Amino acid sequence: MGLLINGEWHDQWYNTQKHGGEFVRESAQLRDWVTPDGTPTQDGHPGVAAEAGRFHLYVSLACPWAHRVLIMRKLKGLEEQIGVSHVSPVMRENGWTYNVAEGSSGDPINGVTYHHQLYTLTNPEYTGRVTVPALWDKRDGRIVNNESAELVRMFNASFDELTGNRLDFYPQDLRETIDAVNADVYDHINNGVYKAGFATDQGVYEDHVVALFEALDRMEARLGQHRYLAGEWLTEADIRLFTTLVRFDAVYHGHFKCNLRRIEDYPNLSNYLRELYQWPGVKETVSLDHIQRHYYMSHDTINPNGIVPKGPLLDLERPHDRERLTGHGVREKA
């Protein structure tokens, strides 16, 4: 995992010692918004008009942040509007690459070899981490946005007039609940596995792994009362939790030492995971091969020999019991 400094690539791992053994995630920098007509957002983000064929999504099939955007693209029927390319699962001294021999789709839009080249095409003096997902504007030749949470919201709303898809994963009356759940899930689960796995101090690791499982316990209890995290409707909160859950037993439990329990040991979470995996279109976005190869082959500081485990054997296709709780699927916009 490297970064650009004034447009120059540096193969540089996170400096956890600067933060007392803590992994600290940097904020995304490219934050323009795709809006239906290109008007700026109410909070001042510059707007870019949603136009058919204008955008291309760059992702990693291994990355949970990119995965949630890939799921939203699928559920909102945006495949014909927004093309997609994925990097190789193996990330070494050059960061994310478009090496087809290692499993990348290649880059048919810009023909770059390394993902960081998209950032310097956007800004030749770019300084910061080079991350996925990234939404590329083919007309203006730049990355519009590289913040996954914002891309999820854009895909949910900005292209509806082009697609006719009225599904709403962030309904107005559930936003307060969704935002509260998202905050807990992001800090303690989505990012919590990284704060435990990338910690370089024993006490820091233990604090974060305990906080992670306390949050999983809270979600287990919540899903005992409600079919989905915000109640009876599937929302973006469920998509955001799913991408961590589907990686948990395969990677985080072993590789990141998040091993107090497996998701399989939680009755509600494990059934919920299978329901979401079996949701029409979702399993097509899941590549356990990319997921395992990326984590076990890319983190030399954690797994220096790059050995990829054969297990665990996961059966995400087997039946779930979530029908016992009332649920309505996805709400449609008026």
For each residue, the residues with C-beta under 8 A, 3 or more apart:
1: 12 13 14 91 95 129 298
2: 9 10 11 12 93 94 95 116 130
3: 9 10 12 127 128 129 130
4: 7 8 9 10 116 119 120 126 127 128 130
5: 8 10 127
6: 125 127
7: 4 120 123 124 125 126 127
8: 4 5
9: 2 3 4 94 95 114 116
10: 2 3 4 5
11: 2 93 94 95
12: 1 2 3 15
13: 1 301
14: 1 23 24 198
15: 12 18 19
16: 19 21 22 23 24 198 199 200 201
17: 20 21 200
18: 15
19: 15 16 22 23 24
20: 17 201 204
21: 16 17 199 200 201 203 204 205
22: 16 19 195 199 201 204
23: 14 16 19 194 195 197 198 199
24: 14 16 19
25: 191 194
26: 128 129
27: 147
28: 31 131 145 146 147 148 150
29: 128 146
30: 122 134 143 144 145 146 147
31: 28 45 145 147 150
32: 45 46 47 48 144 145
33: 40 41 45 46 47 48 144 145 150 154 158
34: 47 48 49 50 55 135 144 145 154 158 159
35: 38 39 40 41 47 48 49 50 154 158
36: 49 50 157 158 159 160 161
37: 47 49 50
38: 35 47 48 49 50
39: 35 47
40: 33 35 44 45 46 47
41: 33 35 44 45 47
42:
43:
44: 40 41
45: 31 32 33 40 41
46: 32 33 40
47: 32 33 34 35 37 38 39 40 41
48: 32 33 34 35 38 137 140 144
49: 34 35 36 37 38 54
50: 34 35 36 37 38 54 158 159 161 162
51: 54 55 139 162
52: 80 81 162
53: 81 138
54: 49 50 51 137 138 139
55: 34 51 81 82 83 135 136 137 138 144
56: 82 83 84 85 109 135 136 138
57: 69 70 73 82 83 84 85 133 134 135 136 151
58: 84 85 86 87 107 115 118 132 133 134 135 136
59: 63 66 67 69 70 84 85 86 87 132 133
60: 63 66 86 87 89 96 132 133 290 294
61: 66 67 70 86 89 285 287 290 291
62: 89 287 290 291 293 294 295
63: 59 60 66 67 132 133 294
64: 67 68 190 243 244 247
65: 68 69 131 132 133 148 190 243
66: 59 60 61 63 69 70 132 133 148
67: 59 61 63 64 70 71 243 285 286
68: 64 65 71 72 148 152 236 239 240 242 243
69: 57 59 65 66 72 73 133 148 151 152 155
70: 57 59 61 66 67 73 74 84 133 285
71: 67 68 74 75 239 242 243 281 282 285
72: 68 69 75 76 78 151 152 155 156 169 236 239
73: 57 69 70 76 78 79 82 84 155
74: 70 71 77 78 79 281 282 284 285
75: 71 72 167 169 239 281 282 330
76: 72 73 155 156 159 163 165 167
77: 74 80 163 165
78: 72 73 74 81 82 155 159 163 165
79: 73 74 82 84
80: 52 77
81: 52 53 55 78 159 162 163
82: 55 56 57 73 78 79 135 155 159
83: 55 56 57 108 109
84: 56 57 58 59 70 73 79 105
85: 56 57 58 59 98 104 105 106 107 108 109
86: 58 59 60 61 104 105 290
87: 58 59 60 91 96 97 98 104 115 132
88: 91 96 97 98 99 100 102 103 104
89: 60 61 62 102 103 287 289 290 291 293 294 297 298
90: 97 99 102 103 293 294 297 298
91: 1 87 88 95 96 97 294 298
92: 298
93: 2 11
94: 2 9 11 97 114 116
95: 1 2 9 11 91 114 115 116 130
96: 60 87 88 91 114 115 116 130 132
97: 87 88 90 91 94 102 104 113 114 115
98: 85 87 88 104 105 106 107 112 113 114 115
99: 88 90 102 103 104 113
100: 88 103 104 105 106
101:
102: 88 89 90 97 99
103: 88 89 90 99 100 289 290 293
104: 85 86 87 88 97 98 99 100
105: 84 85 86 98 100 108
106: 85 98 100
107: 58 85 98 110 111 112
108: 83 85 105 111
109: 56 83 85 136 138
110: 107 117 118 121 136
111: 107 108
112: 98 107 115 117 118 121
113: 97 98 99 117
114: 9 94 95 96 97 98 117
115: 58 87 95 96 97 98 112 118 119 130 132 134
116: 2 4 9 94 95 96 119 120 130
117: 110 112 113 114 120 121
118: 58 110 112 115 121 122 134 136 143
119: 4 115 116 122 123 126 128 130 134 143
120: 4 7 116 117 123 124 126
121: 110 112 117 118 141 142
122: 30 118 119 126 141 142 143
123: 7 119 120 126 142
124: 7 120
125: 6 7
126: 4 7 119 120 122 123
127: 3 4 5 6 7
128: 3 4 26 29 119
129: 1 3 26
130: 2 3 4 95 96 115 116 119
131: 28 65 134 146
132: 58 59 60 63 65 66 87 96 115 146
133: 57 58 59 60 63 65 66 69 70 146 148 151
134: 30 57 58 115 118 119 131 143 145 146
135: 34 55 56 57 58 82 143 144 145 146 151 154
136: 55 56 57 58 109 110 118 142 143 144
137: 48 54 55 140 141 142 143 144
138: 53 54 55 56 109 141
139: 51 54
140: 48 137
141: 121 122 137 138
142: 121 122 123 136 137
143: 30 118 119 122 134 135 136 137 146
144: 30 32 33 34 48 55 135 136 137
145: 28 30 31 32 33 34 134 135 150 151 154
146: 28 29 30 131 132 133 134 135 143
147: 27 28 30 31 150 151
148: 28 65 66 68 69 133 151 152
149: 152 153 182 240
150: 28 31 33 145 147 153 154
151: 57 69 72 133 135 145 147 148 154 155
152: 68 69 72 148 149 155 156 169 236 239 240
153: 149 150 156 157 170 236
154: 33 34 35 135 145 150 151 157 158 159
155: 69 72 73 76 78 82 151 152 158 159
156: 72 76 152 153 167 168 169 170 236
157: 36 153 154 160 170
158: 33 34 35 36 50 154 155
159: 34 36 50 76 78 81 82 154 155 162 163 165
160: 36 157 163 164 165 166 333
161: 36 50 164
162: 50 51 52 81 159
163: 76 77 78 81 159 160
164: 160 161
165: 76 77 78 159 160
166: 160 332 333
167: 75 76 156 330 331 332 333
168: 156 171 330 331 332 333
169: 72 75 152 156 234 235 236 239 330
170: 153 156 157 174 175 178 235 236
171: 168 174 175 233 235 331 333
172: 175
173:
174: 170 171 177 178 230 231 233 235
175: 170 171 172 178 179
176: 179 180
177: 174 180 181 230 231 237
178: 170 174 175 181 182 229 230 235 236 237
179: 175 176 182 183
180: 176 177 183 184
181: 177 178 184 185 222 229 230 237
182: 149 178 179 185 186 236 237 240
183: 179 180 186 187
184: 180 181 187 188 189 215 218
185: 181 182 188 189 190 215 219 229 237 240 241 244
186: 182 183 189 190 191 240
187: 183 184 190 191 192
188: 184 185 191 192 211 212 214 215
189: 184 185 186 192 193 212 215 216 219 241 244
190: 64 65 185 186 187 193 240 241 243 244
191: 25 186 187 188 194 195
192: 187 188 189 195 196 208 211 212 215
193: 189 190 196 197 212 244 248 252 256 258
194: 23 25 191 197 198 256
195: 22 23 191 192 198 199 204 208 212
196: 192 193 199 205 208 209 212 256 257 258
197: 23 193 194 252 255 256 257 258 302
198: 14 16 23 194 195 256 302
199: 16 21 22 23 195 196 204 205 208
200: 16 17 21 204
201: 16 20 21 22 204 205
202: 205 206
203: 21 206 207
204: 20 21 22 195 199 200 201 207 208
205: 21 196 199 201 202 208 209 257
206: 202 203 209 210
207: 203 204 210 211
208: 192 195 196 199 204 205 211 212
209: 196 205 206 212 213 257 258 260
210: 206 207 213 214
211: 188 192 207 208 214 215
212: 188 189 192 193 195 196 208 209 215 216 258
213: 209 210 216 217 258 260 261
214: 188 210 211 217 218
215: 184 185 188 189 192 211 212 218 219
216: 189 212 213 219 220 261 263 266 269
217: 213 214 220 221
218: 184 214 215 221 222
219: 185 189 215 216 222 223 229 241 269
220: 216 217 223 224 266 267 268 269
221: 217 218 224 225 268
222: 181 218 219 225 226 229
223: 219 220 226 227 228 229 268 269 272
224: 220 221 268
225: 221 222 325
226: 222 223 229 230 231 232 325
227: 223 231 232 322 325 326 327
228: 223 231 232 233 234 235 237 238 327
229: 178 181 185 219 222 223 226 235 237 238 241
230: 174 177 178 181 226 233 235 237 238
231: 174 177 226 227 228
232: 226 227 228 326 327 328
233: 171 174 228 230 327 328 329 330 331
234: 169 228 238 276 279 327 329 330
235: 169 170 171 174 178 228 229 230 238 239 330
236: 68 72 152 153 156 169 170 178 182 239 240
237: 177 178 181 182 185 228 229 230 240 241
238: 228 229 230 234 235 241 242 276
239: 68 71 72 75 152 169 235 236 242 243 276
240: 68 149 152 182 185 186 190 236 237 243 244
241: 185 189 190 219 229 237 238 244 245
242: 68 71 238 239 245 246 273 276 277 282
243: 64 65 67 68 71 190 239 240 246 247
244: 64 185 189 190 193 240 241 247 248 252
245: 241 242 248 263 269 272 273 276
246: 242 243 250 273 277 286 291 316
247: 64 243 244 250 251 252 291 295
248: 193 244 245 251 252 253 258 262 263
249: 252 253 262 263 264 312 314
250: 246 247 253 288 291 292 312 314
251: 247 248 254 255 256 291 292 295 296
252: 193 197 244 247 248 249 255 256 258
253: 248 249 250 256 258 259 262 312
254: 251 257 259 309
255: 197 251 252 295 296 299 302 303
256: 193 194 196 197 198 251 252 253 302
257: 196 197 205 209 254
258: 193 196 197 209 212 213 248 252 253
259: 253 254 262
260: 209 213
261: 213 216 265 266
262: 248 249 253 259 265 266 312
263: 216 245 248 249 266 269 270 273
264: 249 270
265: 261 262 270
266: 216 220 261 262 263 269 270
267: 220 270 271
268: 220 221 223 224 271 272
269: 216 219 220 223 245 263 266 272 273
270: 263 264 265 266 267 273 274
271: 267 268 274 275 320 321 322
272: 223 245 268 269 275 276 320 322
273: 242 245 246 263 269 270 276 277 316
274: 270 271 277 278 316 317 318 319 320
275: 271 272 278 279 320 322
276: 234 238 239 242 245 272 273 279 282
277: 242 246 273 274 282 283 286 316 317
278: 274 275 282 283 316 317 320
279: 234 275 276 282 283
280:
281: 71 74 75 284 285
282: 71 74 75 242 276 277 278 279 285 286
283: 277 278 279 286 316
284: 74 281
285: 61 67 70 71 74 281 282
286: 67 246 277 282 283 291
287: 61 62 89 290 291
288: 250 291 292 314
289: 89 103 292 293
290: 60 61 62 86 89 103 287 293 294
291: 61 62 89 246 247 250 251 286 287 288 294 295
292: 250 251 288 289 295 296 308 309
293: 62 89 90 103 289 290 296 297 308
294: 60 62 63 89 90 91 290 291 297 298
295: 62 247 251 255 291 292 298 299 303
296: 251 255 292 293 299 303 306 307 308 309
297: 89 90 293 294 303 306 308
298: 1 89 90 91 92 294 295
299: 255 295 296 302 303
300: 303 304 306
301: 13 304
302: 197 198 255 256 299
303: 255 295 296 297 299 300 306 307
304: 300 301
305:
306: 296 297 300 303
307: 296 303
308: 292 293 296 297
309: 254 292 296 312
310:
311:
312: 249 250 253 262 309
313:
314: 249 250 288
315: 318
316: 246 273 274 277 278 283
317: 274 277 278
318: 274 315
319: 274
320: 271 272 274 275 278 323
321: 271 324
322: 227 271 272 275 325 327
323: 320 327
324: 321
325: 225 226 227 322
326: 227 232
327: 227 228 232 233 234 322 323
328: 232 233 331
329: 233 234
330: 75 167 168 169 233 234 235
331: 167 168 171 233 328
332: 166 167 168
333: 160 166 167 168 171
334:
